[in-house]
Amino acid sequence: MSISNRPTSIPQHPTAVVYCEANFGSMDGKTANGLVRHSEKYKILSVIDSTKAGMDAGALLDQVSNGIPIHSDLSTALEHTDGVPDYFIFGMAPSSGMLSPVERRLVLESMGLGMNIVNGLHEFLNDDPEFAEASRAGNVEIIDIRRPRPKKDLRMFNGSIAKVTCPRIAVLGTDGAIGKRTTATILARALNERGIKTVLVGTGQTGLIQGARYGVAVDAIPCQFCSGELEATMVEAFEGENPDVIIIEGQGALSHPAYLTSAYILRGSMPNGVVLQHAPTRTHLGDFPDTPMPTAASEIHLIETFSRTNVIGLTINHEKMTDAAVSAAIIKYERELGIPATDALLRSPDRLVEMVVEAFPVLKEKLSALSI
């Protein structure tokens, strides 16, 4: 779907609390984690997670306080806000994609208090009679982020990606919930700040909730239309923004046996380059303890065999790593893989920018012209 351009005046962002019980800072809490780090659409007031109540959300995630508190429950969160927040955002991404009975009751309670609901799950709450009635009774909105357009309007791949003549860079990974969207967001921001007009195309619920202007939840679309919907979104972003570069958020991993959306992202966007996100300390795939992690080298080989593209750099997820270990890993991967490596969160974004402009001379020329 195409998300309309921002107005010239910046409106007051609606307020929101984010529910992430027992999962904030973990893989299944990736939606809440992302919103705490970056949100163009909502002003995040607090996070709900009783296991981490009393902490600052930014300090927990990135060791930098951001003034977003973590509360034990909804009532406590409301006690610390002026009035009822505009939105209750379900900030978890469980593998089931469904609400538990406890979560259903909490969402209904929020609606009864007058809060709109942002739902990123595969379960569409507007289709549930109980939620539909609560929406009507409370005059509140339910936003099912993952709901695709009607089947009659879904688009097949048709080759129009050839119209997109600017560099297209996909940020892929070796696992799900590994930091692809965070790295893509940091990279897009860094390029824009340096005068290289960049559009980030979202491909999952978190990016869309954060406020991506262009995007589509690829994993909710019938597979026949996945690459076509992404292709059409890429064309819309290119024609609507005339960018110097488009960054595409990755999903899952090309080698992942359960999350296959990277295949459609590679086919639909046909990226000219790929930045690969890898977690050196992971021994198995996040939700699959019996499935070993791929190596960075094996994933690069698979990507470059599957698609006519090159992996231009590696970014590191530093979970369970010291700063010294990150530095050692950067040196190791650069030596072994022959491509630049960095950590998007712990190292300067200059290295990310260098990674991209070195791979695409047209961007390097633009950056040089801007610096004159």
VEXDREN-2710 file (C-alpha; in Angstrom, 1 decimal):
% VEXDREN-2710
k/r/px/py/pz
1/MET/0.0/0.0/0.0
2/SER/1.1/3.6/-0.6
3/ILE/1.2/5.8/2.5
4/SER/0.5/9.4/1.7
5/ASN/3.2/12.1/2.0
6/ARG/3.5/14.1/5.2
7/PRO/1.9/17.6/5.3
8/THR/4.2/20.6/5.3
9/SER/3.2/21.5/8.9
10/ILE/4.1/18.9/11.5
11/PRO/1.0/18.0/13.5
12/GLN/0.8/17.0/17.1
13/HIS/1.5/13.2/17.2
14/PRO/-1.2/11.1/18.8
15/THR/-0.2/9.6/22.1
16/ALA/0.2/5.9/22.7
17/VAL/1.1/3.3/25.3
18/VAL/2.8/0.1/24.0
19/TYR/1.9/-3.3/25.5
20/CYS/4.8/-5.7/25.6
21/GLU/4.3/-7.9/28.7
22/ALA/7.4/-10.0/29.6
23/ASN/8.9/-9.4/26.2
24/PHE/10.3/-5.8/26.1
25/GLY/13.9/-5.9/24.9
26/SER/13.6/-9.5/23.6
27/MET/13.0/-10.8/20.1
28/ASP/9.2/-11.2/20.4
29/GLY/9.1/-7.6/21.7
30/LYS/10.5/-6.2/18.4
31/THR/7.5/-4.0/17.7
32/ALA/7.8/-2.2/21.1
33/ASN/11.5/-2.1/20.8
34/GLY/11.3/-0.4/17.4
35/LEU/8.7/2.1/18.5
36/VAL/10.8/3.1/21.5
37/ARG/13.8/3.7/19.3
38/HIS/11.9/5.5/16.5
39/SER/8.4/6.6/15.8
40/GLU/7.3/9.2/13.3
41/LYS/3.6/8.6/13.8
42/TYR/3.0/8.3/17.6
43/LYS/4.3/9.9/20.7
44/ILE/5.1/6.9/22.9
45/LEU/4.2/7.7/26.5
46/SER/5.2/4.4/28.1
47/VAL/5.7/0.7/27.8
48/ILE/3.8/-2.0/29.7
49/ASP/5.9/-4.9/31.0
50/SER/5.6/-6.0/34.6
51/THR/9.0/-7.8/34.5
52/LYS/10.9/-4.6/33.8
53/ALA/8.6/-2.0/35.6
54/GLY/10.4/1.1/36.9
55/MET/13.1/1.1/34.2
56/ASP/13.6/3.6/31.4
57/ALA/12.9/2.0/28.0
58/GLY/15.8/3.6/26.3
59/ALA/18.3/2.8/29.0
60/LEU/17.2/-0.9/28.9
61/LEU/17.5/-1.2/25.1
62/ASP/20.5/1.0/24.3
63/GLN/22.0/2.2/27.6
64/VAL/20.7/5.8/26.8
65/SER/17.7/7.1/28.8
66/ASN/14.9/8.5/26.6
67/GLY/12.3/9.4/29.2
68/ILE/9.9/6.6/28.2
69/PRO/9.0/4.7/31.4
70/ILE/8.1/1.0/31.7
71/HIS/5.0/0.4/33.9
72/SER/3.7/-2.8/35.4
73/ASP/0.2/-2.6/34.0
74/LEU/-2.3/-0.5/32.1
75/SER/-3.8/1.2/35.2
76/THR/-0.3/2.3/36.4
77/ALA/0.5/3.6/32.9
78/LEU/-2.7/5.6/33.0
79/GLU/-1.9/7.0/36.4
80/HIS/1.2/8.6/35.0
81/THR/-0.4/10.2/31.9
82/ASP/-2.6/13.3/31.5
83/GLY/-5.8/11.9/30.3
84/VAL/-6.4/8.7/28.3
85/PRO/-3.8/8.1/25.6
86/ASP/-5.1/8.1/22.0
87/TYR/-3.8/4.6/21.2
88/PHE/-3.1/1.3/22.7
89/ILE/-0.4/-0.4/20.6
90/PHE/0.1/-4.2/20.8
91/GLY/3.8/-4.2/20.8
92/MET/4.7/-7.9/20.5
93/ALA/5.2/-10.2/17.5
94/PRO/4.6/-13.8/18.8
95/SER/5.2/-16.6/16.4
96/SER/1.5/-17.6/16.8
97/GLY/0.4/-14.1/15.5
98/MET/-2.6/-14.4/17.8
99/LEU/-3.9/-12.8/21.0
100/SER/-4.0/-14.9/24.2
101/PRO/-7.2/-14.8/26.4
102/VAL/-5.5/-12.4/28.8
103/GLU/-4.5/-10.1/26.0
104/ARG/-8.0/-10.1/24.5
105/ARG/-9.4/-8.9/27.8
106/LEU/-6.8/-6.1/28.1
107/VAL/-7.4/-4.9/24.6
108/LEU/-11.1/-4.8/25.2
109/GLU/-10.5/-2.9/28.5
110/SER/-8.5/-0.3/26.6
111/MET/-11.2/0.1/24.1
112/GLY/-13.7/0.6/26.9
113/LEU/-11.6/3.4/28.2
114/GLY/-11.7/5.2/24.9
115/MET/-8.4/4.1/23.3
116/ASN/-8.0/3.3/19.7
117/ILE/-6.1/0.0/19.0
118/VAL/-3.1/-0.6/16.8
119/ASN/-2.8/-4.3/16.0
120/GLY/0.1/-5.8/14.1
121/LEU/-0.8/-9.4/14.5
122/HIS/-2.0/-11.8/11.8
123/GLU/-5.3/-11.9/13.7
124/PHE/-7.5/-9.1/12.3
125/LEU/-9.5/-7.8/15.2
126/ASN/-12.0/-6.0/13.0
127/ASP/-13.2/-9.4/11.8
128/ASP/-13.9/-10.5/15.4
129/PRO/-17.5/-9.8/16.4
130/GLU/-16.6/-9.0/20.0
131/PHE/-14.0/-6.5/19.0
132/ALA/-16.2/-5.1/16.2
133/GLU/-19.0/-4.5/18.7
134/ALA/-16.6/-2.9/21.2
135/SER/-15.3/-0.6/18.5
136/ARG/-18.8/0.6/17.6
137/ALA/-19.9/0.9/21.3
138/GLY/-16.8/2.9/22.3
139/ASN/-16.5/4.9/19.0
140/VAL/-12.9/3.8/18.7
141/GLU/-10.9/2.6/15.8
142/ILE/-9.1/-0.7/15.3
143/ILE/-6.2/-0.5/12.9
144/ASP/-5.2/-4.0/11.6
145/ILE/-1.8/-3.1/10.3
146/ARG/-1.2/-6.3/8.5
147/ARG/-4.5/-6.4/6.6
148/PRO/-3.7/-6.5/2.8
149/ARG/-5.7/-4.7/0.2
150/PRO/-8.7/-6.7/-1.2
151/LYS/-7.7/-9.7/-3.3
152/LYS/-9.2/-8.1/-6.4
153/ASP/-6.8/-5.2/-6.0
154/LEU/-3.6/-7.2/-5.3
155/ARG/-0.9/-6.7/-7.9
156/MET/1.2/-9.3/-9.7
157/PHE/4.8/-8.8/-10.6
158/ASN/5.0/-7.2/-14.0
159/GLY/8.6/-6.0/-14.5
160/SER/7.8/-2.3/-13.7
161/ILE/10.7/-2.4/-11.1
162/ALA/12.8/-1.5/-14.1
163/LYS/11.4/2.0/-13.8
164/VAL/13.1/2.4/-10.5
165/THR/16.5/3.7/-11.7
166/CYS/18.0/4.8/-8.4
167/PRO/20.1/2.4/-6.2
168/ARG/17.9/-0.1/-4.3
169/ILE/19.5/-1.5/-1.2
170/ALA/17.9/-4.3/0.9
171/VAL/18.8/-4.8/4.5
172/LEU/18.5/-8.6/5.0
173/GLY/19.6/-10.9/7.8
174/THR/20.6/-14.3/9.0
175/ASP/17.6/-14.7/11.3
176/GLY/14.3/-13.1/12.2
177/ALA/14.2/-10.3/14.9
178/ILE/17.9/-9.6/14.4
179/GLY/17.8/-5.9/13.8
180/LYS/17.3/-5.4/10.1
181/ARG/14.6/-2.7/10.5
182/THR/16.7/-0.8/13.1
183/THR/19.8/-0.9/10.8
184/ALA/17.6/0.2/7.8
185/THR/16.2/3.1/9.8
186/ILE/19.6/4.3/10.9
187/LEU/21.0/4.0/7.4
188/ALA/18.1/5.9/5.8
189/ARG/18.3/8.6/8.4
190/ALA/22.1/9.0/8.1
191/LEU/21.9/9.2/4.3
192/ASN/19.1/11.9/4.5
193/GLU/21.1/13.9/7.0
194/ARG/24.0/14.0/4.6
195/GLY/21.8/15.3/1.7
196/ILE/21.3/12.0/-0.1
197/LYS/17.5/11.8/-0.4
198/THR/16.5/8.3/0.8
199/VAL/13.2/6.6/1.1
200/LEU/12.7/3.6/3.4
201/VAL/10.2/1.0/2.2
202/GLY/8.7/-1.0/5.1
203/THR/7.9/-4.6/4.7
204/GLY/6.5/-5.5/8.2
205/GLN/4.1/-4.4/10.8
206/THR/6.7/-2.5/13.0
207/GLY/7.9/-0.3/10.2
208/LEU/4.3/0.6/9.2
209/ILE/3.4/1.4/12.8
210/GLN/6.5/3.6/13.1
211/GLY/5.1/5.7/10.2
212/ALA/6.8/4.4/7.0
213/ARG/5.4/6.5/4.2
214/TYR/5.6/3.5/1.8
215/GLY/5.3/-0.1/2.7
216/VAL/3.5/-3.4/2.7
217/ALA/3.3/-6.2/5.2
218/VAL/4.7/-8.8/2.9
219/ASP/4.0/-11.8/5.2
220/ALA/0.2/-11.2/5.2
221/ILE/-0.2/-11.3/1.4
222/PRO/-1.0/-14.4/-0.6
223/CYS/2.3/-15.6/-1.9
224/GLN/1.3/-15.2/-5.6
225/PHE/1.1/-11.5/-5.1
226/CYS/4.0/-10.8/-2.6
227/SER/6.7/-9.8/-5.1
228/GLY/4.1/-7.8/-7.2
229/GLU/2.9/-5.8/-4.2
230/LEU/6.4/-5.0/-3.2
231/GLU/7.4/-4.1/-6.8
232/ALA/4.3/-1.8/-7.0
233/THR/5.2/-0.1/-3.7
234/MET/8.8/0.4/-4.9
235/VAL/7.5/2.1/-8.0
236/GLU/5.1/4.3/-6.0
237/ALA/8.0/5.4/-3.7
238/PHE/10.3/6.2/-6.6
239/GLU/7.7/8.1/-8.6
240/GLY/6.3/9.9/-5.5
241/GLU/9.6/10.9/-4.0
242/ASN/12.2/10.9/-6.7
243/PRO/14.8/9.7/-4.2
244/ASP/18.5/9.2/-4.7
245/VAL/18.3/5.8/-3.1
246/ILE/15.6/3.4/-1.7
247/ILE/16.3/1.2/1.3
248/ILE/14.2/-1.9/1.7
249/GLU/13.6/-3.4/5.1
250/GLY/14.2/-7.1/5.2
251/GLN/12.1/-9.9/6.9
252/GLY/13.2/-13.3/8.2
253/ALA/16.1/-14.7/6.3
254/LEU/16.5/-16.2/2.9
255/SER/17.8/-19.4/4.5
256/HIS/15.1/-19.5/7.2
257/PRO/12.8/-22.5/7.0
258/ALA/9.8/-20.8/8.5
259/TYR/10.0/-17.1/7.5
260/LEU/10.4/-17.0/3.7
261/THR/9.6/-13.4/2.9
262/SER/13.2/-12.5/2.1
263/ALA/12.7/-14.4/-1.2
264/TYR/9.8/-12.2/-2.2
265/ILE/11.7/-9.1/-1.1
266/LEU/14.7/-10.0/-3.3
267/ARG/12.4/-10.8/-6.2
268/GLY/10.0/-7.9/-5.9
269/SER/12.6/-5.1/-5.2
270/MET/15.5/-6.6/-7.2
271/PRO/18.0/-4.8/-5.0
272/ASN/21.3/-3.6/-6.5
273/GLY/23.0/-4.2/-3.2
274/VAL/22.4/-5.9/0.1
275/VAL/23.5/-5.1/3.7
276/LEU/23.4/-8.3/5.8
277/GLN/22.6/-8.2/9.5
278/HIS/24.1/-11.0/11.6
279/ALA/24.3/-11.9/15.3
280/PRO/27.6/-13.6/16.0
281/THR/26.6/-15.0/19.4
282/ARG/23.4/-16.8/18.2
283/THR/23.8/-20.5/17.9
284/HIS/20.3/-21.3/16.7
285/LEU/17.4/-19.5/15.0
286/GLY/15.5/-17.3/17.5
287/ASP/12.2/-19.3/17.8
288/PHE/13.7/-22.6/16.7
289/PRO/16.2/-24.1/19.2
290/ASP/16.8/-27.2/17.1
291/THR/17.8/-25.2/14.0
292/PRO/21.4/-23.9/13.9
293/MET/22.1/-20.4/12.8
294/PRO/23.6/-20.0/9.3
295/THR/27.0/-18.3/9.1
296/ALA/27.3/-14.9/7.5
297/ALA/29.4/-16.4/4.7
298/SER/26.8/-19.1/3.9
299/GLU/24.0/-16.5/3.9
300/ILE/25.9/-14.2/1.6
301/HIS/26.5/-17.1/-0.8
302/LEU/22.8/-18.0/-0.8
303/ILE/21.7/-14.4/-1.4
304/GLU/24.1/-13.8/-4.2
305/THR/23.2/-17.2/-5.8
306/PHE/19.5/-16.6/-5.5
307/SER/19.5/-13.0/-6.7
308/ARG/21.5/-10.9/-9.2
309/THR/22.9/-8.7/-6.5
310/ASN/26.0/-8.3/-4.2
311/VAL/26.2/-8.1/-0.5
312/ILE/28.0/-4.8/0.0
313/GLY/28.5/-4.9/3.8
314/LEU/27.8/-6.7/7.1
315/THR/26.2/-5.1/10.2
316/ILE/26.4/-6.8/13.6
317/ASN/23.7/-7.4/16.2
318/HIS/25.8/-7.0/19.4
319/GLU/23.5/-9.0/21.7
320/LYS/25.6/-10.7/24.5
321/MET/28.7/-9.0/23.2
322/THR/31.1/-6.6/24.9
323/ASP/32.3/-3.5/23.0
324/ALA/35.7/-5.2/22.6
325/ALA/34.0/-8.3/21.2
326/VAL/32.2/-6.1/18.7
327/SER/35.4/-4.5/17.5
328/ALA/37.1/-7.9/17.2
329/ALA/34.1/-9.3/15.2
330/ILE/34.2/-6.3/12.8
331/ILE/37.9/-7.0/12.1
332/LYS/37.3/-10.7/11.7
333/TYR/34.4/-10.4/9.3
334/GLU/36.0/-7.7/7.2
335/ARG/39.1/-10.0/6.8
336/GLU/37.1/-13.2/6.2
337/LEU/34.4/-11.8/3.9
338/GLY/36.2/-9.0/2.2
339/ILE/33.4/-6.5/2.8
340/PRO/33.1/-3.6/5.2
341/ALA/31.5/-4.4/8.6
342/THR/30.1/-2.3/11.5
343/ASP/27.5/-2.1/14.3
344/ALA/24.7/0.3/13.4
345/LEU/23.9/1.1/17.0
346/LEU/27.4/1.1/18.7
347/ARG/29.4/2.6/15.9
348/SER/29.2/5.9/14.0
349/PRO/26.6/5.9/11.2
350/ASP/29.5/7.4/9.0
351/ARG/30.6/3.8/8.5
352/LEU/27.2/2.8/7.2
353/VAL/27.2/5.7/4.8
354/GLU/30.7/4.8/3.6
355/MET/29.6/1.2/3.1
356/VAL/26.8/2.4/0.7
357/VAL/28.5/5.2/-1.2
358/GLU/31.6/3.1/-1.9
359/ALA/29.4/0.5/-3.5
360/PHE/27.5/3.1/-5.6
361/PRO/29.7/5.7/-7.3
362/VAL/26.6/7.8/-8.2
363/LEU/26.0/8.3/-4.5
364/LYS/29.6/9.0/-3.8
365/GLU/29.6/11.7/-6.5
366/LYS/26.5/13.3/-5.0
367/LEU/28.0/13.2/-1.5
368/SER/31.2/14.8/-2.8
369/ALA/29.3/17.5/-4.7
370/LEU/27.3/18.3/-1.5
371/SER/30.5/18.8/0.5
372/ILE/31.9/21.4/-1.9
END
